[in-house]
Amino acid sequence: MTAPLSVKEQLAIPRVKMAELDPELRRAGFAEVNRGLRLEEALREAQRCIQCKSRPCVQGCPVEVAIPEFIGALAENDLPGAAAILRRDNALPAVCGRVCPQESQCEAQCVRGIKGEAVAIGYLERFVADWALEHGERSPVDANSSSAGRAVAVVGCGPAGLTAAGELARKGHQVTIFEALHDTGGVLRYGIPEFRLPKTIIDAEVAELQALGVRIECNVIVGKTLTLEQLRAEYDAVFVANGAGLPMMLDIPGENFKGVYSANEYLTRVNLMGAGRDSAATTPIVIGRHVAVIGGGNTAMDCVRTARRLGAERAMIIYRRSEAEMPARLEEIKHAKEEGVEFLMLTAPLAIGEDGKGWVASLRCQRMELGAPDASGRCRPVAVAGAFFDLPVDVVINAIGTRANPLLTASAPELGLTRWGNILSDEQGATNLTGVYAGGDIVRGGATVILAMGDGKRAAAAIDDYLASP
């Protein structure tokens, strides 16, 4: 065994750079862009962690992964130990290692980042999680739950639902997930493109949960096929995590023309149903030559990068603020630029024009400038008087956000809701209905995968406590 490095030696190690697929190759298909670390790279990066006593990275993680411990085990080349620690705290580590915004959460709190670059926690999480999947390392089971053996229904097979199901199954509960779509993963599968999150990773993570005993029933729409009251009658507790899949509308003229998509519809057709990617796919999609995506978040990046891969000669982001205010991850913006995406900043859509046959032909735009900060803390976009222009486009994708789909909540009028239609719950996910908990986007509105997972983990602990009470 080699002698441990001094702190000075640790601080001298540069942050690892992950290999990426060449941009020219990316545009030709949907292969994953980030290629992962080699063992020697992961071991060297793990040695950068100085194992500080304050552990701020853990506080920055919504699922409270024991980050110093799993990285410490990895630094000692104890991969089984690192995997056991990671999977104990995170039900979907291979997913999180790919799509979690570590740069604004755990890595943002890393002590190494004060005077240099933070430890690449996300890269190391991905490495250990992928190793665990490849070598059949299973999630540890908690055999000490006093309420084991109770039946719990989970509505939705996305990140919040999968996390809650895994946590509850590890405590010995009989968990059944009810999923409206015909496949598992929720937004992980229909909303995130293959080049960011391969479907094989989702399948492997779901299989891990099924190995714990989690049952999954697809094609079940709670609110239509079943009601929430039926689930309450049949199960000891219910966790609602059906997401927020109803798109927010642009409310501009021409929004109903052919060739206008919501981001959810566009990504679902491509990611879940193979539209535009597989010649055998029966789901139609318009392959635009000039595509405008309205929005500046990660979903907008997913849409515009997908359009580029489907053959768009000109794929454009239309965003009403400047690049500095964009909520998308810096990595996603970087990758989009490398792939030839154009960024039209300080631009707002006014109207969609058509070709006389109902098909999209143009996008009328307004030049903007930044004014005083608004409630979000970002500078408010203000229209520049008389500054209009028309952009020739044949596809417009609305990626400005989503809101709660009322299908489930409309069938449960006694369930407490916010004025936006989201489910009201406390910090542990408890709703106003006894035994019913909720989390993820149906509570938060649109949020990140890891925040939804944090909701699922907290709710699972609360459900376990509830089931143990007399």
Rosetta blueprint (number, residue, H / E / L):
1 M L
2 T L
3 A L
4 P L
5 L L
6 S L
7 V H
8 K H
9 E H
10 Q H
11 L H
12 A L
13 I L
14 P L
15 R L
16 V L
17 K L
18 M L
19 A L
20 E E
21 L L
22 D L
23 P H
24 E H
25 L H
26 R H
27 R L
28 A L
29 G L
30 F L
31 A L
32 E L
33 V L
34 N E
35 R L
36 G L
37 L L
38 R L
39 L H
40 E H
41 E H
42 A H
43 L H
44 R H
45 E H
46 A H
47 Q L
48 R L
49 C L
50 I L
51 Q L
52 C L
53 K L
54 S L
55 R L
56 P H
57 C H
58 V H
59 Q H
60 G L
61 C L
62 P L
63 V L
64 E L
65 V L
66 A L
67 I H
68 P H
69 E H
70 F H
71 I H
72 G H
73 A H
74 L H
75 A H
76 E L
77 N L
78 D L
79 L H
80 P H
81 G H
82 A H
83 A H
84 A H
85 I H
86 L H
87 R H
88 R H
89 D H
90 N L
91 A L
92 L L
93 P H
94 A H
95 V H
96 C H
97 G H
98 R H
99 V H
100 C L
101 P L
102 Q H
103 E H
104 S H
105 Q L
106 C L
107 E H
108 A H
109 Q H
110 C L
111 V H
112 R H
113 G H
114 I L
115 K L
116 G L
117 E L
118 A L
119 V L
120 A L
121 I H
122 G H
123 Y H
124 L H
125 E H
126 R H
127 F H
128 V H
129 A H
130 D H
131 W H
132 A H
133 L H
134 E H
135 H L
136 G L
137 E L
138 R L
139 S L
140 P L
141 V L
142 D L
143 A L
144 N L
145 S L
146 S L
147 S L
148 A L
149 G L
150 R L
151 A E
152 V E
153 A E
154 V E
155 V E
156 G L
157 C L
158 G L
159 P H
160 A H
161 G H
162 L H
163 T H
164 A H
165 A H
166 G H
167 E H
168 L H
169 A H
170 R H
171 K L
172 G L
173 H L
174 Q E
175 V E
176 T E
177 I E
178 F E
179 E L
180 A L
181 L L
182 H L
183 D L
184 T L
185 G L
186 G L
187 V H
188 L H
189 R H
190 Y H
191 G L
192 I L
193 P L
194 E L
195 F L
196 R L
197 L L
198 P L
199 K H
200 T H
201 I H
202 I H
203 D H
204 A H
205 E H
206 V H
207 A H
208 E H
209 L H
210 Q H
211 A H
212 L L
213 G L
214 V L
215 R E
216 I E
217 E E
218 C L
219 N L
220 V L
221 I L
222 V E
223 G L
224 K L
225 T L
226 L E
227 T L
228 L H
229 E H
230 Q H
231 L H
232 R H
233 A H
234 E H
235 Y L
236 D L
237 A E
238 V E
239 F E
240 V E
241 A L
242 N L
243 G L
244 A L
245 G L
246 L E
247 P E
248 M L
249 M L
250 L L
251 D L
252 I L
253 P L
254 G L
255 E L
256 N L
257 F L
258 K E
259 G L
260 V E
261 Y E
262 S E
263 A H
264 N H
265 E H
266 Y H
267 L H
268 T H
269 R H
270 V H
271 N H
272 L H
273 M L
274 G L
275 A L
276 G L
277 R L
278 D L
279 S L
280 A L
281 A L
282 T L
283 T L
284 P L
285 I L
286 V L
287 I L
288 G L
289 R L
290 H E
291 V E
292 A E
293 V E
294 I E
295 G L
296 G L
297 G L
298 N H
299 T H
300 A H
301 M H
302 D H
303 C H
304 V H
305 R H
306 T H
307 A H
308 R H
309 R H
310 L L
311 G L
312 A L
313 E L
314 R E
315 A E
316 M E
317 I E
318 I E
319 Y L
320 R L
321 R L
322 S L
323 E H
324 A H
325 E H
326 M L
327 P L
328 A L
329 R L
330 L H
331 E H
332 E H
333 I H
334 K H
335 H H
336 A H
337 K H
338 E H
339 E L
340 G L
341 V L
342 E E
343 F E
344 L E
345 M L
346 L L
347 T E
348 A E
349 P E
350 L E
351 A E
352 I E
353 G E
354 E E
355 D L
356 G L
357 K L
358 G L
359 W E
360 V E
361 A E
362 S E
363 L E
364 R E
365 C E
366 Q E
367 R E
368 M E
369 E E
370 L E
371 G E
372 A E
373 P E
374 D L
375 A L
376 S L
377 G L
378 R L
379 C E
380 R E
381 P E
382 V E
383 A E
384 V E
385 A E
386 G E
387 A E
388 F E
389 F E
390 D E
391 L E
392 P E
393 V L
394 D L
395 V E
396 V E
397 I E
398 N E
399 A L
400 I L
401 G L
402 T E
403 R E
404 A L
405 N L
406 P H
407 L H
408 L H
409 T H
410 A H
411 S L
412 A L
413 P L
414 E L
415 L L
416 G L
417 L E
418 T L
419 R L
420 W L
421 G L
422 N L
423 I E
424 L L
425 S L
426 D L
427 E L
428 Q L
429 G L
430 A E
431 T L
432 N L
433 L L
434 T L
435 G L
436 V E
437 Y E
438 A E
439 G L
440 G L
441 D H
442 I H
443 V H
444 R H
445 G L
446 G L
447 A L
448 T L
449 V H
450 I H
451 L H
452 A H
453 M H
454 G H
455 D H
456 G H
457 K H
458 R H
459 A H
460 A H
461 A H
462 A H
463 I H
464 D H
465 D H
466 Y H
467 L H
468 A H
469 S L
470 P L
